[in-house]
Amino acid sequence: MSEYLEKVSVLIVDDQDFIRLVLRQVLNALGCKNIKDAVNGSDAWNVAVAMNPDIIITDWEMKPTNGLELTHRLRTDPHSANPFVPIIMVTGHGEVERVMEARDKGVNEYVIKPLSAKSLFSRIHTVIEHPRDFVRIRSYFGPDRRRRPTPVSNDRRTTTTVIDAQDYLERDELITKIRVG
């Protein structure tokens, strides 16, 4: 497992120093070596533009820009370094309404605090090995909100890209595919 995340770059976004430290230690234990952090969504935007991370792990509640606002901007702003970047929300909000709201803003995966290394790795593994297609409709751009293929009559969505999971750990190839995608 220590080599699995070796080439994956991660941006941690949380306003609490302790949580950023815990996430960094968990990622280090999982083999991740390229980790940056930010204290809120505004700072994270600047880091993401400069770094172009492979995965973003963000909290929900932060000021002045929270995790949902960051997600929306990453998905829709024309200056986004990568609108397809997998986003994992780590938050204390476990209500179904909150999970659905995050999903509807473009969050790929959701982890409820307190988190474990196993739960975080499970979500990271999912975004790497089982990425969802991205879809664009009038009011939404992000990962397909359905987790399994369900036939839909009159489907107005357009699939934007499919990422080959085998190439995910080959960072340069992944970034090329996403940008070209």
Rosetta constraint file for C-alpha pairs under 8 A:
AtomPair CA 1 CA 5 HARMONIC 7.54 0.50
AtomPair CA 1 CA 30 HARMONIC 6.40 0.50
AtomPair CA 1 CA 31 HARMONIC 6.88 0.50
AtomPair CA 2 CA 6 HARMONIC 6.85 0.50
AtomPair CA 2 CA 29 HARMONIC 7.37 0.50
AtomPair CA 2 CA 30 HARMONIC 5.45 0.50
AtomPair CA 2 CA 31 HARMONIC 4.04 0.50
AtomPair CA 2 CA 32 HARMONIC 7.56 0.50
AtomPair CA 3 CA 7 HARMONIC 7.99 0.50
AtomPair CA 3 CA 31 HARMONIC 5.86 0.50
AtomPair CA 4 CA 30 HARMONIC 7.83 0.50
AtomPair CA 4 CA 31 HARMONIC 6.78 0.50
AtomPair CA 4 CA 169 HARMONIC 7.57 0.50
AtomPair CA 5 CA 30 HARMONIC 6.81 0.50
AtomPair CA 5 CA 31 HARMONIC 5.35 0.50
AtomPair CA 5 CA 32 HARMONIC 4.79 0.50
AtomPair CA 5 CA 33 HARMONIC 7.71 0.50
AtomPair CA 5 CA 169 HARMONIC 7.41 0.50
AtomPair CA 6 CA 31 HARMONIC 5.34 0.50
AtomPair CA 6 CA 32 HARMONIC 4.78 0.50
AtomPair CA 6 CA 33 HARMONIC 5.76 0.50
AtomPair CA 6 CA 34 HARMONIC 7.70 0.50
AtomPair CA 7 CA 32 HARMONIC 7.12 0.50
AtomPair CA 7 CA 33 HARMONIC 7.28 0.50
AtomPair CA 7 CA 34 HARMONIC 7.29 0.50
AtomPair CA 7 CA 169 HARMONIC 6.22 0.50
AtomPair CA 7 CA 170 HARMONIC 7.25 0.50
AtomPair CA 7 CA 171 HARMONIC 6.53 0.50
AtomPair CA 8 CA 32 HARMONIC 6.49 0.50
AtomPair CA 8 CA 33 HARMONIC 7.66 0.50
AtomPair CA 8 CA 34 HARMONIC 6.72 0.50
AtomPair CA 8 CA 53 HARMONIC 7.91 0.50
AtomPair CA 8 CA 54 HARMONIC 5.98 0.50
AtomPair CA 8 CA 55 HARMONIC 7.60 0.50
AtomPair CA 8 CA 169 HARMONIC 6.48 0.50
AtomPair CA 8 CA 171 HARMONIC 6.81 0.50
AtomPair CA 9 CA 32 HARMONIC 7.36 0.50
AtomPair CA 9 CA 33 HARMONIC 7.40 0.50
AtomPair CA 9 CA 34 HARMONIC 4.74 0.50
AtomPair CA 9 CA 35 HARMONIC 5.85 0.50
AtomPair CA 9 CA 53 HARMONIC 5.11 0.50
AtomPair CA 9 CA 54 HARMONIC 5.14 0.50
AtomPair CA 9 CA 55 HARMONIC 6.53 0.50
AtomPair CA 10 CA 32 HARMONIC 7.93 0.50
AtomPair CA 10 CA 34 HARMONIC 6.37 0.50
AtomPair CA 10 CA 35 HARMONIC 4.90 0.50
AtomPair CA 10 CA 36 HARMONIC 6.42 0.50
AtomPair CA 10 CA 53 HARMONIC 5.46 0.50
AtomPair CA 10 CA 54 HARMONIC 5.98 0.50
AtomPair CA 10 CA 55 HARMONIC 4.93 0.50
AtomPair CA 10 CA 56 HARMONIC 5.68 0.50
AtomPair CA 10 CA 57 HARMONIC 7.25 0.50
AtomPair CA 11 CA 35 HARMONIC 5.88 0.50
AtomPair CA 11 CA 36 HARMONIC 4.92 0.50
AtomPair CA 11 CA 37 HARMONIC 5.34 0.50
AtomPair CA 11 CA 38 HARMONIC 7.49 0.50
AtomPair CA 11 CA 44 HARMONIC 7.73 0.50
AtomPair CA 11 CA 47 HARMONIC 7.95 0.50
AtomPair CA 11 CA 48 HARMONIC 7.36 0.50
AtomPair CA 11 CA 53 HARMONIC 6.10 0.50
AtomPair CA 11 CA 55 HARMONIC 6.46 0.50
AtomPair CA 11 CA 56 HARMONIC 4.76 0.50
AtomPair CA 11 CA 57 HARMONIC 6.15 0.50
AtomPair CA 12 CA 20 HARMONIC 6.58 0.50
AtomPair CA 12 CA 23 HARMONIC 7.47 0.50
AtomPair CA 12 CA 24 HARMONIC 7.79 0.50
AtomPair CA 12 CA 35 HARMONIC 7.33 0.50
AtomPair CA 12 CA 36 HARMONIC 6.27 0.50
AtomPair CA 12 CA 37 HARMONIC 4.51 0.50
AtomPair CA 12 CA 38 HARMONIC 6.31 0.50
AtomPair CA 12 CA 56 HARMONIC 6.08 0.50
AtomPair CA 12 CA 57 HARMONIC 4.89 0.50
AtomPair CA 12 CA 58 HARMONIC 5.91 0.50
AtomPair CA 13 CA 20 HARMONIC 7.33 0.50
AtomPair CA 13 CA 37 HARMONIC 5.69 0.50
AtomPair CA 13 CA 38 HARMONIC 4.83 0.50
AtomPair CA 13 CA 39 HARMONIC 5.72 0.50
AtomPair CA 13 CA 40 HARMONIC 5.96 0.50
AtomPair CA 13 CA 41 HARMONIC 6.96 0.50
AtomPair CA 13 CA 44 HARMONIC 6.35 0.50
AtomPair CA 13 CA 56 HARMONIC 7.50 0.50
AtomPair CA 13 CA 57 HARMONIC 6.12 0.50
AtomPair CA 13 CA 58 HARMONIC 4.47 0.50
AtomPair CA 13 CA 59 HARMONIC 6.15 0.50
AtomPair CA 13 CA 67 HARMONIC 7.89 0.50
AtomPair CA 14 CA 19 HARMONIC 6.87 0.50
AtomPair CA 14 CA 20 HARMONIC 6.10 0.50
AtomPair CA 14 CA 37 HARMONIC 7.85 0.50
AtomPair CA 14 CA 38 HARMONIC 6.55 0.50
AtomPair CA 14 CA 39 HARMONIC 5.09 0.50
AtomPair CA 14 CA 40 HARMONIC 5.97 0.50
AtomPair CA 14 CA 58 HARMONIC 6.03 0.50
AtomPair CA 14 CA 59 HARMONIC 5.18 0.50
AtomPair CA 14 CA 62 HARMONIC 7.07 0.50
AtomPair CA 15 CA 20 HARMONIC 7.91 0.50
AtomPair CA 15 CA 38 HARMONIC 7.64 0.50
AtomPair CA 15 CA 39 HARMONIC 4.35 0.50
AtomPair CA 15 CA 40 HARMONIC 5.72 0.50
AtomPair CA 15 CA 59 HARMONIC 7.82 0.50
AtomPair CA 15 CA 62 HARMONIC 5.93 0.50
AtomPair CA 16 CA 20 HARMONIC 6.44 0.50
AtomPair CA 16 CA 39 HARMONIC 7.25 0.50
AtomPair CA 17 CA 21 HARMONIC 6.17 0.50
AtomPair CA 18 CA 22 HARMONIC 6.17 0.50
AtomPair CA 19 CA 23 HARMONIC 6.08 0.50
AtomPair CA 20 CA 24 HARMONIC 6.03 0.50
AtomPair CA 20 CA 37 HARMONIC 7.23 0.50
AtomPair CA 21 CA 25 HARMONIC 6.14 0.50
AtomPair CA 22 CA 26 HARMONIC 6.16 0.50
AtomPair CA 23 CA 27 HARMONIC 6.07 0.50
AtomPair CA 24 CA 28 HARMONIC 6.02 0.50
AtomPair CA 24 CA 35 HARMONIC 7.15 0.50
AtomPair CA 25 CA 29 HARMONIC 6.10 0.50
AtomPair CA 26 CA 30 HARMONIC 6.27 0.50
AtomPair CA 26 CA 117 HARMONIC 5.95 0.50
AtomPair CA 27 CA 31 HARMONIC 6.37 0.50
AtomPair CA 27 CA 32 HARMONIC 5.25 0.50
AtomPair CA 27 CA 33 HARMONIC 7.86 0.50
AtomPair CA 28 CA 32 HARMONIC 4.97 0.50
AtomPair CA 28 CA 33 HARMONIC 6.24 0.50
AtomPair CA 30 CA 121 HARMONIC 7.74 0.50
AtomPair CA 36 CA 47 HARMONIC 7.90 0.50
AtomPair CA 37 CA 44 HARMONIC 7.39 0.50
AtomPair CA 37 CA 47 HARMONIC 7.92 0.50
AtomPair CA 38 CA 43 HARMONIC 5.58 0.50
AtomPair CA 38 CA 44 HARMONIC 5.09 0.50
AtomPair CA 38 CA 47 HARMONIC 7.32 0.50
AtomPair CA 39 CA 43 HARMONIC 6.48 0.50
AtomPair CA 39 CA 44 HARMONIC 7.24 0.50
AtomPair CA 39 CA 62 HARMONIC 7.86 0.50
AtomPair CA 40 CA 44 HARMONIC 6.06 0.50
AtomPair CA 40 CA 62 HARMONIC 5.57 0.50
AtomPair CA 40 CA 63 HARMONIC 6.26 0.50
AtomPair CA 40 CA 64 HARMONIC 7.01 0.50
AtomPair CA 40 CA 65 HARMONIC 6.03 0.50
AtomPair CA 40 CA 66 HARMONIC 6.50 0.50
AtomPair CA 40 CA 67 HARMONIC 7.67 0.50
AtomPair CA 41 CA 45 HARMONIC 6.08 0.50
AtomPair CA 41 CA 62 HARMONIC 7.21 0.50
AtomPair CA 41 CA 63 HARMONIC 7.65 0.50
AtomPair CA 41 CA 64 HARMONIC 7.38 0.50
AtomPair CA 41 CA 65 HARMONIC 4.63 0.50
AtomPair CA 41 CA 66 HARMONIC 5.41 0.50
AtomPair CA 41 CA 67 HARMONIC 5.95 0.50
AtomPair CA 41 CA 69 HARMONIC 7.20 0.50
AtomPair CA 41 CA 70 HARMONIC 5.08 0.50
AtomPair CA 42 CA 46 HARMONIC 6.89 0.50
AtomPair CA 42 CA 64 HARMONIC 7.07 0.50
AtomPair CA 42 CA 65 HARMONIC 5.55 0.50
AtomPair CA 42 CA 70 HARMONIC 7.33 0.50
AtomPair CA 43 CA 47 HARMONIC 6.39 0.50
AtomPair CA 44 CA 48 HARMONIC 5.85 0.50
AtomPair CA 44 CA 70 HARMONIC 7.71 0.50
AtomPair CA 45 CA 49 HARMONIC 6.18 0.50
AtomPair CA 45 CA 70 HARMONIC 6.99 0.50
AtomPair CA 45 CA 74 HARMONIC 7.60 0.50
AtomPair CA 46 CA 50 HARMONIC 6.35 0.50
AtomPair CA 47 CA 51 HARMONIC 5.74 0.50
AtomPair CA 47 CA 52 HARMONIC 7.79 0.50
AtomPair CA 48 CA 52 HARMONIC 4.99 0.50
AtomPair CA 48 CA 53 HARMONIC 6.21 0.50
AtomPair CA 48 CA 81 HARMONIC 6.80 0.50
AtomPair CA 49 CA 80 HARMONIC 6.52 0.50
AtomPair CA 49 CA 81 HARMONIC 5.06 0.50
AtomPair CA 50 CA 81 HARMONIC 7.95 0.50
AtomPair CA 52 CA 81 HARMONIC 5.75 0.50
AtomPair CA 52 CA 82 HARMONIC 6.69 0.50
AtomPair CA 53 CA 85 HARMONIC 7.39 0.50
AtomPair CA 54 CA 85 HARMONIC 6.16 0.50
AtomPair CA 54 CA 86 HARMONIC 7.06 0.50
AtomPair CA 54 CA 171 HARMONIC 7.74 0.50
AtomPair CA 55 CA 85 HARMONIC 5.97 0.50
AtomPair CA 55 CA 86 HARMONIC 5.08 0.50
AtomPair CA 55 CA 87 HARMONIC 6.04 0.50
AtomPair CA 55 CA 88 HARMONIC 7.61 0.50
AtomPair CA 56 CA 85 HARMONIC 7.16 0.50
AtomPair CA 56 CA 86 HARMONIC 6.32 0.50
AtomPair CA 56 CA 87 HARMONIC 4.82 0.50
AtomPair CA 56 CA 88 HARMONIC 6.18 0.50
AtomPair CA 57 CA 87 HARMONIC 5.91 0.50
AtomPair CA 57 CA 88 HARMONIC 4.75 0.50
AtomPair CA 57 CA 89 HARMONIC 5.78 0.50
AtomPair CA 57 CA 90 HARMONIC 6.73 0.50
AtomPair CA 58 CA 67 HARMONIC 5.81 0.50
AtomPair CA 58 CA 87 HARMONIC 7.28 0.50
AtomPair CA 58 CA 88 HARMONIC 6.30 0.50
AtomPair CA 58 CA 89 HARMONIC 4.93 0.50
AtomPair CA 58 CA 90 HARMONIC 5.87 0.50
AtomPair CA 59 CA 66 HARMONIC 7.52 0.50
AtomPair CA 59 CA 67 HARMONIC 5.59 0.50
AtomPair CA 59 CA 89 HARMONIC 5.68 0.50
AtomPair CA 59 CA 90 HARMONIC 5.09 0.50
AtomPair CA 59 CA 91 HARMONIC 5.30 0.50
AtomPair CA 60 CA 66 HARMONIC 5.59 0.50
AtomPair CA 60 CA 67 HARMONIC 4.36 0.50
AtomPair CA 60 CA 68 HARMONIC 6.32 0.50
AtomPair CA 60 CA 89 HARMONIC 6.83 0.50
AtomPair CA 60 CA 90 HARMONIC 7.23 0.50
AtomPair CA 60 CA 91 HARMONIC 5.83 0.50
AtomPair CA 61 CA 66 HARMONIC 5.35 0.50
AtomPair CA 61 CA 67 HARMONIC 6.62 0.50
AtomPair CA 61 CA 91 HARMONIC 7.86 0.50
AtomPair CA 62 CA 66 HARMONIC 4.49 0.50
AtomPair CA 62 CA 67 HARMONIC 6.96 0.50
AtomPair CA 65 CA 69 HARMONIC 6.11 0.50
AtomPair CA 65 CA 70 HARMONIC 6.68 0.50
AtomPair CA 66 CA 70 HARMONIC 6.24 0.50
AtomPair CA 67 CA 71 HARMONIC 6.08 0.50
AtomPair CA 67 CA 89 HARMONIC 7.51 0.50
AtomPair CA 68 CA 72 HARMONIC 6.15 0.50
AtomPair CA 68 CA 102 HARMONIC 6.57 0.50
AtomPair CA 68 CA 105 HARMONIC 6.50 0.50
AtomPair CA 68 CA 107 HARMONIC 7.97 0.50
AtomPair CA 69 CA 73 HARMONIC 6.18 0.50
AtomPair CA 70 CA 74 HARMONIC 6.07 0.50
AtomPair CA 71 CA 75 HARMONIC 6.16 0.50
AtomPair CA 71 CA 87 HARMONIC 7.39 0.50
AtomPair CA 71 CA 105 HARMONIC 6.68 0.50
AtomPair CA 71 CA 106 HARMONIC 6.43 0.50
AtomPair CA 71 CA 107 HARMONIC 6.73 0.50
AtomPair CA 72 CA 76 HARMONIC 6.07 0.50
AtomPair CA 72 CA 105 HARMONIC 5.89 0.50
AtomPair CA 72 CA 106 HARMONIC 6.84 0.50
AtomPair CA 73 CA 77 HARMONIC 5.17 0.50
AtomPair CA 73 CA 80 HARMONIC 7.45 0.50
AtomPair CA 74 CA 80 HARMONIC 5.40 0.50
AtomPair CA 74 CA 81 HARMONIC 7.79 0.50
AtomPair CA 74 CA 82 HARMONIC 7.05 0.50
AtomPair CA 74 CA 83 HARMONIC 5.30 0.50
AtomPair CA 75 CA 80 HARMONIC 7.27 0.50
AtomPair CA 75 CA 82 HARMONIC 7.77 0.50
AtomPair CA 75 CA 83 HARMONIC 4.33 0.50
AtomPair CA 75 CA 84 HARMONIC 6.88 0.50
AtomPair CA 75 CA 106 HARMONIC 7.17 0.50
AtomPair CA 75 CA 141 HARMONIC 6.49 0.50
AtomPair CA 75 CA 142 HARMONIC 6.55 0.50
AtomPair CA 76 CA 80 HARMONIC 7.45 0.50
AtomPair CA 76 CA 83 HARMONIC 6.80 0.50
AtomPair CA 76 CA 141 HARMONIC 7.18 0.50
AtomPair CA 77 CA 83 HARMONIC 7.94 0.50
AtomPair CA 82 CA 178 HARMONIC 7.55 0.50
AtomPair CA 82 CA 179 HARMONIC 7.25 0.50
AtomPair CA 84 CA 134 HARMONIC 7.49 0.50
AtomPair CA 84 CA 142 HARMONIC 7.21 0.50
AtomPair CA 84 CA 178 HARMONIC 6.98 0.50
AtomPair CA 86 CA 107 HARMONIC 7.54 0.50
AtomPair CA 86 CA 108 HARMONIC 5.94 0.50
AtomPair CA 86 CA 127 HARMONIC 6.39 0.50
AtomPair CA 87 CA 106 HARMONIC 7.87 0.50
AtomPair CA 87 CA 107 HARMONIC 5.30 0.50
AtomPair CA 87 CA 108 HARMONIC 5.30 0.50
AtomPair CA 87 CA 109 HARMONIC 6.65 0.50
AtomPair CA 88 CA 107 HARMONIC 6.27 0.50
AtomPair CA 88 CA 108 HARMONIC 5.85 0.50
AtomPair CA 88 CA 109 HARMONIC 4.67 0.50
AtomPair CA 88 CA 110 HARMONIC 5.64 0.50
AtomPair CA 88 CA 111 HARMONIC 7.31 0.50
AtomPair CA 88 CA 123 HARMONIC 7.27 0.50
AtomPair CA 88 CA 124 HARMONIC 7.81 0.50
AtomPair CA 89 CA 102 HARMONIC 7.95 0.50
AtomPair CA 89 CA 107 HARMONIC 6.72 0.50
AtomPair CA 89 CA 108 HARMONIC 7.94 0.50
AtomPair CA 89 CA 109 HARMONIC 6.27 0.50
AtomPair CA 89 CA 110 HARMONIC 4.81 0.50
AtomPair CA 89 CA 111 HARMONIC 6.06 0.50
AtomPair CA 90 CA 110 HARMONIC 6.09 0.50
AtomPair CA 90 CA 111 HARMONIC 4.69 0.50
AtomPair CA 90 CA 112 HARMONIC 5.78 0.50
AtomPair CA 90 CA 113 HARMONIC 6.49 0.50
AtomPair CA 90 CA 115 HARMONIC 7.80 0.50
AtomPair CA 91 CA 110 HARMONIC 7.81 0.50
AtomPair CA 91 CA 111 HARMONIC 6.42 0.50
AtomPair CA 91 CA 112 HARMONIC 5.12 0.50
AtomPair CA 91 CA 113 HARMONIC 5.45 0.50
AtomPair CA 92 CA 112 HARMONIC 5.30 0.50
AtomPair CA 92 CA 113 HARMONIC 4.75 0.50
AtomPair CA 92 CA 114 HARMONIC 7.22 0.50
AtomPair CA 93 CA 98 HARMONIC 6.59 0.50
AtomPair CA 93 CA 99 HARMONIC 7.84 0.50
AtomPair CA 93 CA 112 HARMONIC 6.51 0.50
AtomPair CA 93 CA 113 HARMONIC 7.87 0.50
AtomPair CA 94 CA 98 HARMONIC 6.78 0.50
AtomPair CA 94 CA 99 HARMONIC 6.79 0.50
AtomPair CA 94 CA 112 HARMONIC 5.97 0.50
AtomPair CA 95 CA 99 HARMONIC 6.43 0.50
AtomPair CA 96 CA 100 HARMONIC 6.16 0.50
AtomPair CA 97 CA 101 HARMONIC 6.09 0.50
AtomPair CA 98 CA 102 HARMONIC 6.18 0.50
AtomPair CA 99 CA 103 HARMONIC 6.18 0.50
AtomPair CA 99 CA 110 HARMONIC 7.12 0.50
AtomPair CA 100 CA 104 HARMONIC 6.02 0.50
AtomPair CA 101 CA 105 HARMONIC 6.33 0.50
AtomPair CA 102 CA 106 HARMONIC 6.57 0.50
AtomPair CA 102 CA 107 HARMONIC 5.50 0.50
AtomPair CA 103 CA 107 HARMONIC 5.01 0.50
AtomPair CA 103 CA 108 HARMONIC 6.79 0.50
AtomPair CA 103 CA 109 HARMONIC 7.87 0.50
AtomPair CA 103 CA 145 HARMONIC 6.61 0.50
AtomPair CA 104 CA 140 HARMONIC 7.44 0.50
AtomPair CA 104 CA 145 HARMONIC 7.33 0.50
AtomPair CA 105 CA 140 HARMONIC 7.39 0.50
AtomPair CA 105 CA 142 HARMONIC 7.52 0.50
AtomPair CA 106 CA 140 HARMONIC 7.81 0.50
AtomPair CA 106 CA 141 HARMONIC 6.80 0.50
AtomPair CA 106 CA 142 HARMONIC 4.62 0.50
AtomPair CA 106 CA 143 HARMONIC 6.11 0.50
AtomPair CA 107 CA 142 HARMONIC 7.61 0.50
AtomPair CA 107 CA 143 HARMONIC 7.54 0.50
AtomPair CA 108 CA 127 HARMONIC 7.29 0.50
AtomPair CA 108 CA 143 HARMONIC 6.30 0.50
AtomPair CA 109 CA 123 HARMONIC 6.11 0.50
AtomPair CA 109 CA 127 HARMONIC 7.68 0.50
AtomPair CA 110 CA 123 HARMONIC 7.57 0.50
AtomPair CA 111 CA 115 HARMONIC 6.80 0.50
AtomPair CA 111 CA 119 HARMONIC 7.06 0.50
AtomPair CA 111 CA 120 HARMONIC 6.95 0.50
AtomPair CA 111 CA 123 HARMONIC 7.71 0.50
AtomPair CA 115 CA 119 HARMONIC 6.42 0.50
AtomPair CA 115 CA 120 HARMONIC 6.86 0.50
AtomPair CA 116 CA 120 HARMONIC 6.29 0.50
AtomPair CA 117 CA 121 HARMONIC 5.95 0.50
AtomPair CA 118 CA 122 HARMONIC 5.99 0.50
AtomPair CA 119 CA 123 HARMONIC 6.49 0.50
AtomPair CA 120 CA 124 HARMONIC 6.27 0.50
AtomPair CA 121 CA 125 HARMONIC 5.88 0.50
AtomPair CA 122 CA 126 HARMONIC 6.17 0.50
AtomPair CA 123 CA 127 HARMONIC 6.37 0.50
AtomPair CA 124 CA 128 HARMONIC 6.28 0.50
AtomPair CA 125 CA 129 HARMONIC 5.75 0.50
AtomPair CA 125 CA 130 HARMONIC 7.62 0.50
AtomPair CA 126 CA 130 HARMONIC 5.02 0.50
AtomPair CA 126 CA 131 HARMONIC 6.67 0.50
AtomPair CA 127 CA 131 HARMONIC 4.87 0.50
AtomPair CA 127 CA 132 HARMONIC 7.74 0.50
AtomPair CA 128 CA 165 HARMONIC 5.80 0.50
AtomPair CA 128 CA 168 HARMONIC 6.25 0.50
AtomPair CA 129 CA 165 HARMONIC 4.98 0.50
AtomPair CA 129 CA 166 HARMONIC 7.51 0.50
AtomPair CA 129 CA 168 HARMONIC 7.98 0.50
AtomPair CA 130 CA 165 HARMONIC 6.82 0.50
AtomPair CA 131 CA 162 HARMONIC 7.55 0.50
AtomPair CA 131 CA 163 HARMONIC 6.62 0.50
AtomPair CA 131 CA 165 HARMONIC 7.08 0.50
AtomPair CA 132 CA 143 HARMONIC 5.68 0.50
AtomPair CA 132 CA 144 HARMONIC 5.91 0.50
AtomPair CA 132 CA 147 HARMONIC 7.71 0.50
AtomPair CA 132 CA 162 HARMONIC 7.16 0.50
AtomPair CA 133 CA 143 HARMONIC 5.70 0.50
AtomPair CA 133 CA 144 HARMONIC 5.61 0.50
AtomPair CA 133 CA 159 HARMONIC 6.22 0.50
AtomPair CA 133 CA 160 HARMONIC 6.88 0.50
AtomPair CA 133 CA 161 HARMONIC 5.80 0.50
AtomPair CA 133 CA 162 HARMONIC 5.16 0.50
AtomPair CA 133 CA 163 HARMONIC 7.68 0.50
AtomPair CA 134 CA 141 HARMONIC 7.08 0.50
AtomPair CA 134 CA 142 HARMONIC 5.13 0.50
AtomPair CA 134 CA 143 HARMONIC 4.17 0.50
AtomPair CA 134 CA 144 HARMONIC 5.39 0.50
AtomPair CA 134 CA 159 HARMONIC 5.64 0.50
AtomPair CA 134 CA 160 HARMONIC 5.18 0.50
AtomPair CA 134 CA 161 HARMONIC 5.81 0.50
AtomPair CA 134 CA 162 HARMONIC 7.27 0.50
AtomPair CA 135 CA 140 HARMONIC 7.70 0.50
AtomPair CA 135 CA 141 HARMONIC 5.75 0.50
AtomPair CA 135 CA 142 HARMONIC 5.76 0.50
AtomPair CA 135 CA 143 HARMONIC 6.13 0.50
AtomPair CA 135 CA 144 HARMONIC 5.70 0.50
AtomPair CA 135 CA 157 HARMONIC 5.86 0.50
AtomPair CA 135 CA 158 HARMONIC 5.30 0.50
AtomPair CA 135 CA 159 HARMONIC 4.63 0.50
AtomPair CA 135 CA 160 HARMONIC 5.55 0.50
AtomPair CA 136 CA 140 HARMONIC 5.81 0.50
AtomPair CA 136 CA 141 HARMONIC 4.52 0.50
AtomPair CA 136 CA 142 HARMONIC 6.88 0.50
AtomPair CA 136 CA 157 HARMONIC 5.75 0.50
AtomPair CA 136 CA 158 HARMONIC 5.51 0.50
AtomPair CA 136 CA 159 HARMONIC 6.86 0.50
AtomPair CA 136 CA 160 HARMONIC 6.98 0.50
AtomPair CA 137 CA 141 HARMONIC 6.51 0.50
AtomPair CA 137 CA 156 HARMONIC 6.88 0.50
AtomPair CA 137 CA 157 HARMONIC 5.34 0.50
AtomPair CA 137 CA 158 HARMONIC 7.01 0.50
AtomPair CA 146 CA 150 HARMONIC 7.69 0.50
AtomPair CA 160 CA 181 HARMONIC 7.32 0.50
AtomPair CA 161 CA 178 HARMONIC 7.77 0.50
AtomPair CA 161 CA 181 HARMONIC 5.53 0.50
AtomPair CA 162 CA 181 HARMONIC 7.75 0.50
AtomPair CA 163 CA 167 HARMONIC 8.00 0.50
AtomPair CA 163 CA 168 HARMONIC 7.73 0.50
AtomPair CA 163 CA 174 HARMONIC 7.82 0.50
AtomPair CA 163 CA 177 HARMONIC 7.39 0.50
AtomPair CA 163 CA 178 HARMONIC 7.32 0.50
AtomPair CA 164 CA 168 HARMONIC 6.81 0.50
AtomPair CA 165 CA 169 HARMONIC 7.98 0.50
AtomPair CA 167 CA 171 HARMONIC 7.64 0.50
AtomPair CA 167 CA 173 HARMONIC 6.53 0.50
AtomPair CA 167 CA 174 HARMONIC 5.96 0.50
AtomPair CA 168 CA 173 HARMONIC 7.70 0.50
AtomPair CA 168 CA 174 HARMONIC 5.45 0.50
AtomPair CA 169 CA 174 HARMONIC 7.49 0.50
AtomPair CA 170 CA 174 HARMONIC 6.14 0.50
AtomPair CA 171 CA 175 HARMONIC 6.16 0.50
AtomPair CA 172 CA 176 HARMONIC 6.21 0.50
AtomPair CA 173 CA 177 HARMONIC 6.13 0.50
AtomPair CA 174 CA 178 HARMONIC 6.12 0.50
AtomPair CA 175 CA 179 HARMONIC 6.07 0.50
AtomPair CA 176 CA 180 HARMONIC 6.02 0.50
AtomPair CA 177 CA 181 HARMONIC 5.48 0.50
